[in-house]
Amino acid sequence: MTATDSEARQAVQTYHRARLRADIPTAAAQLDDDFHFRSPFIESDSPTGHLAGIDQLVQITDHVDLITEFYSETDAVLVYDLHTNSPAGIQRTAEHFRLRAGRITAITLIFDASPWQAIMAAAHLEAH
């Protein structure tokens, strides 16, 4: 079966909405068994491994403003502003998806990690 850009759009939008609701089963259902995730902080070959900490992100997320989206049979890109109620503030994010047969095989999440590194360093100092 060959995927169409509308199948890619459906898979990516379903994944994105589910992840923002911390609906891990629905998000994971869009992922292929042969899956890879990479971000400035996490790298995972598990379809659910990269979703393990999603509850914390959802708790600090106020809302997301989608800036643009692109879809083809095998690739998709979302660019959005993640508005947080944390010291990181608004996080401009790009997310690249690879797809095969309408399922997501890889996600690369791109954002400036420096505000998060400062937050994590401060939290580590407070814990000690």
Backbone as a ProteinNet text record, in pm:
[ID]
protein_1_A
[PRIMARY]
MTATDSEARQAVQTYHRARLRADIPTAAAQLDDDFHFRSPFIESDSPTGHLAGIDQLVQITDHVDLITEFYSETDAVLVYDLHTNSPAGIQRTAEHFRLRAGRITAITLIFDASPWQAIMAAAHLEAH
[TERTIARY]
83.1	0	87.2	56.9	129.9	51.2	120.9	55.5	38.6	-59.5	-79	-47.5	-35.5	-8.8	-124	-246.8	-358.7	-347.5	-292.9	-269.2	-159.6	-56.5	50.3	-5.4	-86.6	-148	-231.6	-310.6	-396.3	-312.3	-208.1	-123.1	-53.3	4.3	79.4	-13.7	-126	-218.5	-276.8	-308.7	-361	-255.8	-131.6	-21.8	-3.2	4.8	31.5	-77.7	-202.9	-313.4	-313.1	-290.5	-290.1	-175.6	-59.2	55.6	28.4	-35.9	-65.2	-170.5	-244.8	-342.5	-286.4	-161.6	-98.1	-174.6	-233.9	-304.4	-202.6	-124.3	-14.2	-61.2	-168.7	-211	-244.2	-313.2	-348.7	-224.9	-136.6	-12.7	70.5	88.9	171	111.8	-18.2	-83.6	-47.9	2.4	40.6	184.1	256.3	398.6	422.3	517.3	557.3	637.9	638	719.2	867.9	909.6	1046.5	1050.5	1071.8	1056.3	1180.6	1214.3	1326.9	1286.9	1321.8	1293.4	1424	1437.3	1555.6	1516.3	1563.6	1546.5	1676	1686.2	1807.6	1832.3	1728.5	1743.8	1724	1649.9	1611	1637.2	1686	1693.1	1636.7	1545	1476.7	1441.7	1454.5	1410.2	1280.9	1220.3	1096.5	977.1	873.1	754.5	689.3	711.5	653	757.5	883.9	989.2	997.2	982.6	993.1	868.7	762.3	639.3	634.8	735.2	733.1	718.4	780.1	773.5	673.8	583.4	492.7	399.8	367.5	278.9	336.3	469	531.5	523.8	545.6	537.5	395.3	298.5	158.3	121	173.2	141.8	191.3	302.7	356.6	319.7	243.7	203.5	72.6	75.4	-45.5	-122.6	-54.8	-116	-8.5	-48.4	41.5	-18	63.2	23.2	95.9	21.6	79.5	112.1	236.6	281.5	265.5	314	301.3	311.1	264.7	273	293.3	364.8	394.1	377.2	317.9	296.6	329.5	394.9	410.4	384.1	400.5	376.7	471	594.9	697.4	751.3	712.6	765.4	655.9	672.7	585.3	668.8	633.4	700.7	594.9	605	523.8	618.5	582.9	655.9	553.3	583.6	486.7	555.7	479.6	523.6	455.6	537.6	489.4	490.7	373.5	361.4	359.3	458.8	465.6	441.7	400.6	389.6	509.7	626.4	753.8	848.4	963.6	1059.6	1106.8	1087.5	1126.8	1038	918.3	829.4	778.8	795.1	750.1	866.7	844.9	949.5	915.4	988.8	971	1024.5	943.5	975.8	949.1	1038.2	1017.2	1020.4	929.4	919.7	914.1	1012.3	1017.7	977.4	884.6	833.8	871.3	911.4	926.5	812.9	754.8	640.7	658.9	599.2	594.5	457.4	387.3	254.4	160.1	167.9	77.6	109.6	228	269.9	400.5	417.2	535.9	651.3	762.9	880.3	990.2	987.7	1090.5	1039	1082.9	1053.8	1184.5	1213.3	1323.9	1263.4	1283.2	1229.4	1343.3	1323.5	1429.3	1380.5	1458.6	1427.4	1552.4	1552.3	1663.6	1654.1	1748.7	1745.6	1800.7	1864.1	1930.6	1837.9	1714.2	1629.2	1598.5	1583.1	1551.9	1673.4	1793.2	1914.4	1929.3	1901.4	1909.8	1806.4	1686.1	1579.1	1620.6	1674.7	1713.8	1833	1926.3	2041.2	1994.6	1902.1	1849.9	1775.3	1698.1	1625.1	1723	1831.7	1932.6	1999.4	2028.4	2089.9	1995.3	1865.9	1768.4	1751.6	1770.1	1751.5	1869.8	1981.2	2099.3	2132
-118.3	0	124.1	219.2	345.2	451	521.2	628.1	750.9	828.5	957.2	1066.2	1189.3	1297.6	1315.9	1278.4	1289.9	1184.8	1066.2	966.9	1015.4	1077	1132.9	1243.3	1329.8	1438.8	1382.7	1282.1	1221.2	1162.4	1088.4	1026.2	1131.3	1232.7	1334.9	1419.5	1462.4	1543.7	1464.5	1337.8	1254.6	1238.8	1212.2	1199.1	1329.5	1441.4	1571.1	1607.5	1593.5	1625.5	1532.2	1403.4	1306.8	1335.5	1367.1	1395.3	1517.1	1618.9	1740.1	1716.2	1606.3	1567.3	1459.2	1419.3	1309.1	1178.8	1162.8	1039.9	947.5	880	798.6	684.1	611.4	502.8	551.8	664.5	716	766	836.5	883.7	764.5	666.3	549.5	469.2	469.1	394	449.4	572.3	631.7	596.9	532.2	505.5	364.5	352.7	224	147.6	14.4	-65.5	-33.4	-3.3	37.4	189.8	243.8	386.5	442.2	567.5	635.4	779.9	826	962.6	1028.3	1156.3	1231	1375	1424.8	1564.7	1608.1	1735.2	1777.1	1701	1641.1	1573.5	1423.1	1373.2	1232.5	1170.4	1046.1	965.2	829.5	779.2	654.9	577.5	446.1	357.7	287.2	328.8	268.7	353.7	291.5	369.9	443.8	398.2	468.6	531.1	498.4	548.8	700.2	765.1	911.2	978.2	902.2	957.5	942.8	878.8	847.5	971.8	1082.5	1202.1	1304.9	1265	1361.4	1428.5	1360	1419.9	1550	1552.1	1673.9	1787.9	1756	1860.4	1914.7	1827.2	1870.4	1959.9	1928.7	2008.4	2152.4	2173.9	2310.3	2378.3	2308	2365.4	2441.7	2567.5	2648.6	2624.5	2643.1	2614.7	2611.1	2567.4	2558.9	2639.4	2725.3	2799	2738	2671.9	2614	2726.2	2731.9	2835.4	2787.4	2667.2	2611.1	2459.4	2396	2251	2213.5	2103.3	2054.2	1902.7	1848.4	1703.9	1652.2	1536.8	1459.7	1314	1222.6	1081.2	1030.3	1079	1022.3	1118.1	1245.2	1343.7	1440.8	1492.9	1599.8	1688.2	1815.1	1910.1	1997.9	2012.2	2106.8	2209	2335.1	2441.5	2511.1	2521.3	2577.6	2646.1	2731.6	2792.9	2718	2661.7	2592.8	2695.1	2738.6	2836.6	2760.7	2785.8	2716.1	2814.6	2759.9	2840.7	2810.1	2803.9	2780	2894.9	2902.7	3007.4	3000.5	2888.6	2876.1	2962.2	2994.8	3082.3	3017.3	3088.2	3039	2970.2	2845.6	2765.7	2743.5	2808.5	2783.9	2644.1	2562.4	2421.7	2381.1	2300.5	2236.9	2086.6	2017.9	1873.6	1809.4	1725.5	1657	1511.3	1466.6	1330.2	1256.7	1131.5	1040.9	940.5	907.1	815.1	706.9	591.3	480	416	404.1	341.5	405.9	538.5	610.9	601	545.6	535.8	610.8	670	750.5	657.8	670.1	586.8	662.3	794.9	873.7	1014.7	1070	1208.8	1272.4	1388.9	1470.9	1601.1	1629.6	1749	1849.3	1969.9	2070.8	2193.9	2234.1	2354.6	2399.8	2522.6	2576.8	2518.2	2434.4	2366.3	2449.6	2562.2	2637.4	2682.9	2728.8	2764.8	2643.9	2528.4	2407.4	2360	2376.4	2337.1	2420.4	2549.7	2636.4	2595.9	2561.7	2519.1	2388.9	2294.3	2165.8	2181.6	2269.4	2294.3	2355.1	2450.3	2511.9	2408.6	2323.1	2218.9	2120.9	2090.7	1999.9	2062.8	2192.8	2261.3	2266.7	2289.7	2294.9	2159.2	2050.9	1916.5	1876.9	1947	1908.5	2005.9
0	0	0	-83.1	-88.5	-12.9	71.8	149.3	61.1	92.4	25.3	125.6	73.3	167.6	264.9	225.3	320.2	431	400	505.4	600.5	544.1	627	715.5	657.7	734.6	849.6	822	924.4	1038	1002.7	1104.9	1191	1126.5	1200.3	1286.4	1231.5	1310.3	1427.3	1404.8	1514.1	1623.1	1582.8	1678.6	1757.4	1685.3	1748.1	1849.5	1809.8	1901.7	2023.5	1999.7	2110.3	2206.8	2154.3	2240.8	2327.8	2272.2	2349.6	2457.9	2447.3	2549.4	2642.2	2619.8	2692.3	2671.3	2554.1	2516.4	2449.8	2532.7	2483.3	2393.7	2427	2336.6	2195.1	2183.5	2051	1977.6	2048	1984.7	1938.3	2024.4	1990.6	1875.5	1860.6	1752.7	1615.1	1608.6	1479.9	1441.4	1533.5	1514.3	1462.6	1372.3	1317.8	1423.7	1414.5	1506.9	1491.1	1368.8	1339.8	1347.1	1466.3	1493.6	1561.3	1528.2	1592.9	1624	1745.1	1788.9	1831.4	1795	1837.8	1868	1983.1	2022.3	2090.3	2128.5	2199.1	2330	2389.5	2517.8	2514.2	2417.3	2417.5	2281.6	2284	2163.6	2200.4	2117.9	2151.6	2024.9	2032.8	1925.1	1962.8	2070.9	2120.3	2078.9	2023.6	1986.9	2104.3	2226.1	2340.9	2432.4	2415.2	2504	2508.5	2393.9	2390.4	2448.6	2468.7	2526.3	2678.4	2736.6	2879.9	2968.1	2931.9	3015.5	2967	2880.7	2817.8	2919	3027.4	3128.5	3183.7	3210.2	3262.2	3161.7	3032.9	2931	2919.4	2921	2910.5	3028.8	3147.9	3266.4	3255.3	3185.2	3174.7	3042.7	2957.1	2829.3	2844.1	2807	2806	2676.8	2563.2	2433.6	2325.8	2207.5	2092.7	1978.6	1918.2	1798.4	1679.1	1591.4	1471.1	1373.8	1329.5	1236.9	1092.7	1065.2	931.3	938.7	832.4	822.3	675.9	653.8	520.3	521.5	416	407.5	268.2	262.6	140	178.1	85.7	118.2	226.8	225.9	314.2	419.7	414.2	508.5	550.9	670.3	718.3	809.7	813.5	901.6	966.9	1098.1	1173.2	1234.6	1224.7	1293.9	1381.3	1510.7	1603.4	1719.9	1787.4	1912.5	2026.1	2112.2	2231.7	2344.8	2387.6	2495.5	2627.7	2710.4	2838.8	2953	3065.4	3186.4	3276.1	3211.3	3278.7	3244.4	3309.1	3273.9	3128.5	3061.3	2920.1	2830	2876.6	2799.9	2672.5	2562.6	2431.9	2363	2322.4	2260.1	2112.8	2022	1878.2	1848.7	1784	1763.6	1619.7	1565.5	1435.2	1458.5	1394.7	1411.6	1272.6	1242.3	1112.8	1132.8	1051.3	1056.7	928.7	941.5	827.1	837.7	723.3	722.8	617.3	645.5	551.8	566	455.3	453.3	555.2	569.1	656.9	805.4	837.9	979	997.9	1114.5	1145.3	1181.8	1107.1	1133.8	1207.9	1200.6	1269.4	1294.7	1407.6	1441.8	1488.4	1432.5	1480.5	1529.8	1657.2	1721.8	1736.6	1685.4	1684.6	1760.7	1862.2	1938.9	2012.2	2058.2	2136.3	2277.4	2311.7	2440.7	2555.8	2526.1	2633.6	2745.6	2720.5	2834.9	2924.8	2864.3	2941.2	3020.2	2963.5	3036	3162.9	3154.7	3272.8	3377.5	3333.9	3426.1	3495.1	3417.2	3474.4	3568.4	3535.3	3622.6	3754.7	3749	3870.8	3955.3	3893.2	3966.3	4031.6	3961.9	4018.8	4140	4134.2	4248.5	4368.6	4342.1	4450.2	4517.6	4441.4	4495.3	4584.5	4570.8	4650	4753.8
[MASK]
++++++++++++++++++++++++++++++++++++++++++++++++++++++++++++++++++++++++++++++++++++++++++++++++++++++++++++++++++++++++++++++++

